[in-house]
Amino acid sequence: MTDLLETPPLALPLGRTDAAAAAPSTAPVAETARGRRRNPVLGILRRPGVILAIGIVAFALLTAIAPQLFATYDPTATAPAERLLPPSLSHWFGTDEIGRDLYSRVVHGSTLTIAATALAIAIALIAGLTLGILSGFAGGAVDSVTMRVVDVFLAIPGLLLALAIVTALGFGTLPVAIAVGVGIIPGFARTTRAEVLRVKTLPYIEAARAGGGSWTRILFTHILPNSWGPVAVLAVLDFGAAILAVAALSFLGFGAAPPAAEWGTLISNGRNYLITAPWVSLLPGLFVALVVLSLNHLAKSLEEVQR
């Protein structure tokens, strides 16, 4: 009995403290936490819908860059004897009213449409970021005046504003791109301003300022990198909206002059054949819808990752 009472407590191995003994149990927890942070991205990339959307968007971008690799015919070659042929193995989307291969025209039309859309998004992104940063960072009277101007543009429907601008600038792909880009600037300005105001009040911004950092350095090293996420999601989402706006203006006749092919022009050309040859308008329209829906799906998936 005495020996039992006098038995010393079990000693820890040499060089190992209580904190060190507990350390291995926290390592799996840290690894699990890191895994949880990576899981949303990996989980989204494993979704069949996201993979399909990426494939459709990638195909549209590749056809815009190198349409000759995907087109099966010359998009301007006419064959009156083969006019209004239905879709087949030789003409995947059929032929139009003067015998041109419709699939090849859709593929070549992606060059002008996506180029105009990319230019519109670039205009909106640069101008919107500038206005949003200026408004959110400066504050005060600058913020009030800038946001009131943005509110005026927001009150005007985007397509109506684009119509007014393209009417003043003239017809063609470049005027359409400028008109669509100006129409979507307010959304980028509002989103950027909201993110700048949110990040500007975070503790690490105050710590950087207290540490002697200039406002310019804080803006470019802290505020802008941490405000970019929602703006990037909006850019992907608005890319689809801009494609619809560019196609709508081309449909109304403001796009490139014939025989150049744009998605909106191709849809417009088939209006007189909706009863006898519906594929002339339907198949280009379905292609545009697939691209836009894919971009919207990718934007929603990116938004999930941001949360």
Secondary structure as UniProt FT lines:
FT   HELIX           2..6
FT   TURN            14..15
FT   HELIX           18..45
FT   HELIX           48..65
FT   HELIX           67..69
FT   TURN            75..76
FT   HELIX           80..82
FT   TURN            83..84
FT   TURN            92..93
FT   TURN            97..98
FT   HELIX           102..138
FT   HELIX           140..155
FT   HELIX           158..169
FT   HELIX           173..183
FT   HELIX           185..200
FT   HELIX           203..210
FT   TURN            211..212
FT   HELIX           215..218
FT   HELIX           219..223
FT   HELIX           224..251
FT   TURN            252..253
FT   TURN            258..259
FT   HELIX           263..269
FT   HELIX           271..273
FT   TURN            274..276
FT   HELIX           279..306
//
